[in-house]
Amino acid sequence: MGVTALRRGRVKSKKLVVAATIGLFILTLLLPGCNKPFFEKVDTRTWGYANKEATAVTMCGDIFCPRLPHYCYEGYIYYDTISHGADFSAYRWHCGPVQPSPLFKTFCCTARNLKRGTTYYYIAVAYNKATEDWLTGEVKSFKNGIPIVLTSATKSYGASWGILKGNLQHTGGASSCKVWFEYGTSENNLYKQTAKQTLTSNW
């Protein structure tokens, strides 16, 4: 009886320790403030033109942070014509700081006076003002001045013909662009194309 009771006591103690650890973890997540949280990271997101001439581009990032209020962070985008990897301090230019959105912790800023025909590399960076920690996302790139087109849903009429749809979102700074569709029996076998048309964007 004494040995059995002792074993039960040890098991109960272990359960209490586990429960206390889990409770402390949850409490840490719920406490307000700007302390460094668990699982925080930054993602570099999409880009898009900010003017008709394609000399200004808006780039975005996301802060993933389970419990920090948005005001603890400032967001920046660093960019250059050469990739420096995660070493954001080596990039020649940056835009920001931007305070992330309260709901999604998304931040965007606009770089201006960019050259068309040039490839730019950019990285999202976040700064925790309380802990003075810097978080960096992955490096992404874009070629400034390229047209932006989207393929829309296709409508089929019977087995012999259909309507192909697309949208020229931006000409990349040109006055117009030639657009056409390429199509075939598989994604890797686009052996036919439609006649080319000259269009301007809806910018």
DRENFIMAR-142638 format. One record per residue (C-alpha): x, y, z; residue number from 1; residue in three letters. Coordinates in Angstrom, 3 decimals, padded with zeros to 6 digits. Layout:
BEGIN
+----------+----------+----------+-----+-----+
!       xx !       yy !       zz !   i !  aa !
+----------+----------+----------+-----+-----+
!        X !        Y !        Z ! NUM ! ALA !
...
+----------+----------+----------+-----+-----+
***
This chain:
BEGIN
+----------+----------+----------+-----+-----+
!       xx !       yy !       zz !   i !  aa !
+----------+----------+----------+-----+-----+
!  000.000 !  000.000 !  000.000 !   1 ! MET !
!  002.798 !  002.394 !  000.883 !   2 ! GLY !
!  004.661 !  001.780 ! -002.403 !   3 ! VAL !
!  001.481 !  002.120 ! -004.456 !   4 ! THR !
!  000.570 !  005.379 ! -002.751 !   5 ! ALA !
!  004.097 !  006.708 ! -003.324 !   6 ! LEU !
!  003.908 !  005.883 ! -007.036 !   7 ! ARG !
!  000.539 !  007.573 ! -007.314 !   8 ! ARG !
!  001.974 !  010.629 ! -005.583 !   9 ! GLY !
!  004.866 !  010.806 ! -008.056 !  10 ! ARG !
!  002.533 !  010.498 ! -011.051 !  11 ! VAL !
!  000.296 !  013.201 ! -009.612 !  12 ! LYS !
!  003.310 !  015.474 ! -009.054 !  13 ! SER !
!  004.452 !  014.990 ! -012.654 !  14 ! LYS !
!  000.974 !  015.857 ! -013.911 !  15 ! LYS !
!  000.965 !  019.010 ! -011.795 !  16 ! LEU !
!  004.362 !  020.048 ! -013.180 !  17 ! VAL !
!  003.174 !  019.506 ! -016.765 !  18 ! VAL !
! -000.055 !  021.415 ! -016.106 !  19 ! ALA !
!  001.855 !  024.278 ! -014.488 !  20 ! ALA !
!  004.270 !  024.462 ! -017.437 !  21 ! THR !
!  001.418 !  024.571 ! -019.952 !  22 ! ILE !
! -000.380 !  027.195 ! -017.882 !  23 ! GLY !
!  002.751 !  029.360 ! -017.706 !  24 ! LEU !
!  003.197 !  029.074 ! -021.484 !  25 ! PHE !
! -000.402 !  030.151 ! -022.138 !  26 ! ILE !
! -000.107 !  032.999 ! -019.640 !  27 ! LEU !
!  003.060 !  034.208 ! -021.367 !  28 ! THR !
!  001.235 !  034.315 ! -024.687 !  29 ! LEU !
! -001.671 !  036.274 ! -023.238 !  30 ! LEU !
!  000.265 !  038.863 ! -021.295 !  31 ! LEU !
!  000.382 !  042.275 ! -022.990 !  32 ! PRO !
!  003.594 !  044.109 ! -023.747 !  33 ! GLY !
!  006.451 !  044.213 ! -026.200 !  34 ! CYS !
!  008.556 !  041.325 ! -024.941 !  35 ! ASN !
!  009.946 !  038.975 ! -027.540 !  36 ! LYS !
!  007.302 !  036.282 ! -028.207 !  37 ! PRO !
!  007.492 !  032.725 ! -029.407 !  38 ! PHE !
!  007.348 !  031.868 ! -033.127 !  39 ! PHE !
!  007.764 !  035.434 ! -034.410 !  40 ! GLU !
!  008.830 !  035.875 ! -038.025 !  41 ! LYS !
!  008.544 !  038.172 ! -041.038 !  42 ! VAL !
!  007.441 !  037.223 ! -044.558 !  43 ! ASP !
!  008.316 !  039.234 ! -047.656 !  44 ! THR !
!  005.171 !  039.589 ! -049.747 !  45 ! ARG !
!  004.045 !  040.902 ! -053.136 !  46 ! THR !
!  004.853 !  044.054 ! -055.080 !  47 ! TRP !
!  002.889 !  046.237 ! -057.497 !  48 ! GLY !
!  003.229 !  049.444 ! -059.489 !  49 ! TYR !
!  002.332 !  052.658 ! -057.685 !  50 ! ALA !
!  002.149 !  054.963 ! -060.717 !  51 ! ASN !
!  001.421 !  054.829 ! -064.435 !  52 ! LYS !
!  005.030 !  055.447 ! -065.440 !  53 ! GLU !
!  006.279 !  052.373 ! -063.495 !  54 ! ALA !
!  008.881 !  054.440 ! -061.662 !  55 ! THR !
!  007.263 !  053.812 ! -058.254 !  56 ! ALA !
!  006.651 !  050.366 ! -056.785 !  57 ! VAL !
!  004.868 !  049.364 ! -053.577 !  58 ! THR !
!  006.342 !  046.384 ! -051.706 !  59 ! MET !
!  004.808 !  044.609 ! -048.706 !  60 ! CYS !
!  005.666 !  042.388 ! -045.773 !  61 ! GLY !
!  003.800 !  040.482 ! -043.049 !  62 ! ASP !
!  004.730 !  040.173 ! -039.387 !  63 ! ILE !
!  003.689 !  036.896 ! -037.775 !  64 ! PHE !
!  003.590 !  037.440 ! -034.042 !  65 ! CYS !
!  001.090 !  035.570 ! -031.820 !  66 ! PRO !
!  000.732 !  038.064 ! -028.997 !  67 ! ARG !
!  002.535 !  041.346 ! -029.629 !  68 ! LEU !
!  000.402 !  044.439 ! -030.169 !  69 ! PRO !
!  001.035 !  046.009 ! -033.552 !  70 ! HIS !
!  002.510 !  049.190 ! -032.073 !  71 ! TYR !
!  005.572 !  047.271 ! -030.850 !  72 ! CYS !
!  006.892 !  046.927 ! -034.384 !  73 ! TYR !
!  008.059 !  049.116 ! -037.240 !  74 ! GLU !
!  008.180 !  047.675 ! -040.758 !  75 ! GLY !
!  010.743 !  048.468 ! -043.443 !  76 ! TYR !
!  011.480 !  047.320 ! -046.988 !  77 ! ILE !
!  015.147 !  047.282 ! -048.005 !  78 ! TYR !
!  015.975 !  047.030 ! -051.712 !  79 ! TYR !
!  018.877 !  047.106 ! -054.172 !  80 ! ASP !
!  019.861 !  046.072 ! -057.685 !  81 ! THR !
!  022.061 !  043.379 ! -056.099 !  82 ! ILE !
!  020.882 !  040.726 ! -053.668 !  83 ! SER !
!  022.644 !  040.765 ! -050.302 !  84 ! HIS !
!  020.623 !  037.910 ! -048.846 !  85 ! GLY !
!  019.443 !  038.412 ! -045.266 !  86 ! ALA !
!  022.033 !  041.149 ! -044.587 !  87 ! ASP !
!  019.536 !  043.992 ! -044.921 !  88 ! PHE !
!  022.075 !  046.601 ! -043.795 !  89 ! SER !
!  023.989 !  046.034 ! -047.052 !  90 ! ALA !
!  021.068 !  047.134 ! -049.233 !  91 ! TYR !
!  021.503 !  050.662 ! -050.558 !  92 ! ARG !
!  017.928 !  051.903 ! -050.155 !  93 ! TRP !
!  014.943 !  051.392 ! -047.923 !  94 ! HIS !
!  011.453 !  052.764 ! -047.342 !  95 ! CYS !
!  009.691 !  052.998 ! -043.998 !  96 ! GLY !
!  009.200 !  052.891 ! -041.092 !  97 ! PRO !
!  005.585 !  051.811 ! -041.380 !  98 ! VAL !
!  003.367 !  050.780 ! -038.471 !  99 ! GLN !
!  001.718 !  047.452 ! -039.333 ! 100 ! PRO !
! -002.039 !  047.014 ! -039.573 ! 101 ! SER !
! -003.689 !  046.226 ! -036.205 ! 102 ! PRO !
! -005.486 !  043.189 ! -037.612 ! 103 ! LEU !
! -003.048 !  041.495 ! -039.956 ! 104 ! PHE !
!  000.278 !  043.125 ! -039.032 ! 105 ! LYS !
!  000.792 !  043.824 ! -042.733 ! 106 ! THR !
!  002.938 !  046.728 ! -043.824 ! 107 ! PHE !
!  003.671 !  048.241 ! -047.236 ! 108 ! CYS !
!  005.803 !  051.127 ! -048.420 ! 109 ! CYS !
!  006.599 !  052.674 ! -051.785 ! 110 ! THR !
!  009.988 !  053.060 ! -053.455 ! 111 ! ALA !
!  010.223 !  055.860 ! -056.018 ! 112 ! ARG !
!  012.509 !  056.944 ! -058.862 ! 113 ! ASN !
!  013.121 !  053.361 ! -059.970 ! 114 ! LEU !
!  014.590 !  052.602 ! -063.389 ! 115 ! LYS !
!  012.573 !  050.605 ! -065.904 ! 116 ! ARG !
!  014.292 !  047.520 ! -067.247 ! 117 ! GLY !
!  016.199 !  047.015 ! -063.985 ! 118 ! THR !
!  015.844 !  044.031 ! -061.642 ! 119 ! THR !
!  015.428 !  044.946 ! -057.979 ! 120 ! TYR !
!  015.832 !  042.674 ! -054.965 ! 121 ! TYR !
!  013.866 !  043.449 ! -051.819 ! 122 ! TYR !
!  013.482 !  042.113 ! -048.290 ! 123 ! ILE !
!  010.932 !  042.839 ! -045.571 ! 124 ! ALA !
!  012.397 !  043.821 ! -042.208 ! 125 ! VAL !
!  010.674 !  044.426 ! -038.859 ! 126 ! ALA !
!  012.075 !  046.160 ! -035.794 ! 127 ! TYR !
!  010.832 !  045.456 ! -032.269 ! 128 ! ASN !
!  011.106 !  048.843 ! -030.585 ! 129 ! LYS !
!  011.037 !  047.398 ! -027.074 ! 130 ! ALA !
!  013.551 !  044.562 ! -027.369 ! 131 ! THR !
!  015.561 !  046.206 ! -030.193 ! 132 ! GLU !
!  015.412 !  042.968 ! -032.193 ! 133 ! ASP !
!  015.424 !  042.914 ! -036.008 ! 134 ! TRP !
!  013.532 !  040.267 ! -037.987 ! 135 ! LEU !
!  014.118 !  039.658 ! -041.690 ! 136 ! THR !
!  012.070 !  037.864 ! -044.324 ! 137 ! GLY !
!  013.180 !  036.116 ! -047.484 ! 138 ! GLU !
!  014.593 !  037.973 ! -050.496 ! 139 ! VAL !
!  012.307 !  038.475 ! -053.492 ! 140 ! LYS !
!  012.834 !  040.261 ! -056.785 ! 141 ! SER !
!  011.027 !  041.941 ! -059.670 ! 142 ! PHE !
!  012.021 !  043.402 ! -063.010 ! 143 ! LYS !
!  010.760 !  046.953 ! -063.111 ! 144 ! ASN !
!  008.965 !  047.993 ! -066.277 ! 145 ! GLY !
!  007.522 !  044.621 ! -067.259 ! 146 ! ILE !
!  003.813 !  044.476 ! -068.184 ! 147 ! PRO !
!  001.468 !  042.755 ! -065.746 ! 148 ! ILE !
! -001.187 !  040.488 ! -067.242 ! 149 ! VAL !
! -003.640 !  038.086 ! -065.636 ! 150 ! LEU !
! -005.345 !  035.102 ! -067.237 ! 151 ! THR !
! -009.054 !  034.987 ! -066.430 ! 152 ! SER !
! -011.490 !  032.082 ! -066.479 ! 153 ! ALA !
! -012.138 !  030.575 ! -069.912 ! 154 ! THR !
! -015.661 !  030.016 ! -071.209 ! 155 ! LYS !
! -016.202 !  026.958 ! -073.364 ! 156 ! SER !
! -019.027 !  026.603 ! -075.863 ! 157 ! TYR !
! -019.345 !  022.992 ! -076.866 ! 158 ! GLY !
! -016.366 !  020.865 ! -077.814 ! 159 ! ALA !
! -015.067 !  022.960 ! -080.699 ! 160 ! SER !
! -014.593 !  026.540 ! -079.452 ! 161 ! TRP !
! -014.391 !  028.821 ! -076.421 ! 162 ! GLY !
! -013.542 !  032.350 ! -075.294 ! 163 ! ILE !
! -010.141 !  033.116 ! -073.764 ! 164 ! LEU !
! -010.059 !  036.013 ! -071.325 ! 165 ! LYS !
! -007.257 !  038.049 ! -069.791 ! 166 ! GLY !
! -006.552 !  041.420 ! -068.216 ! 167 ! ASN !
! -003.678 !  043.792 ! -068.968 ! 168 ! LEU !
! -003.278 !  045.361 ! -065.538 ! 169 ! GLN !
! -000.276 !  047.557 ! -066.274 ! 170 ! HIS !
!  001.833 !  048.306 ! -069.330 ! 171 ! THR !
!  005.010 !  048.712 ! -067.284 ! 172 ! GLY !
!  005.320 !  052.366 ! -068.231 ! 173 ! GLY !
!  004.880 !  051.879 ! -071.987 ! 174 ! ALA !
!  002.086 !  053.646 ! -073.864 ! 175 ! SER !
!  000.675 !  050.281 ! -075.007 ! 176 ! SER !
!  001.437 !  046.565 ! -075.189 ! 177 ! CYS !
!  000.866 !  043.761 ! -077.663 ! 178 ! LYS !
! -001.115 !  040.949 ! -076.049 ! 179 ! VAL !
! -002.124 !  037.474 ! -077.189 ! 180 ! TRP !
! -002.980 !  034.003 ! -075.872 ! 181 ! PHE !
! -000.951 !  030.847 ! -076.219 ! 182 ! GLU !
! -002.829 !  027.573 ! -075.811 ! 183 ! TYR !
! -002.511 !  023.855 ! -076.362 ! 184 ! GLY !
! -003.392 !  020.418 ! -075.048 ! 185 ! THR !
! -001.310 !  020.700 ! -071.851 ! 186 ! SER !
!  000.479 !  023.277 ! -069.731 ! 187 ! GLU !
!  003.825 !  022.312 ! -071.267 ! 188 ! ASN !
!  002.535 !  022.107 ! -074.830 ! 189 ! ASN !
!  001.175 !  025.534 ! -075.803 ! 190 ! LEU !
!  001.650 !  025.123 ! -079.542 ! 191 ! TYR !
! -001.002 !  027.585 ! -080.761 ! 192 ! LYS !
! -001.506 !  031.316 ! -080.314 ! 193 ! GLN !
! -004.141 !  033.901 ! -081.104 ! 194 ! THR !
! -003.630 !  037.028 ! -083.176 ! 195 ! ALA !
! -001.789 !  039.851 ! -081.382 ! 196 ! LYS !
! -003.678 !  042.947 ! -080.256 ! 197 ! GLN !
! -002.417 !  046.342 ! -079.133 ! 198 ! THR !
! -003.927 !  047.445 ! -075.810 ! 199 ! LEU !
! -003.458 !  050.024 ! -073.095 ! 200 ! THR !
! -003.969 !  049.222 ! -069.414 ! 201 ! SER !
! -006.849 !  050.355 ! -067.223 ! 202 ! ASN !
! -004.467 !  052.177 ! -064.866 ! 203 ! TRP !
+----------+----------+----------+-----+-----+
***
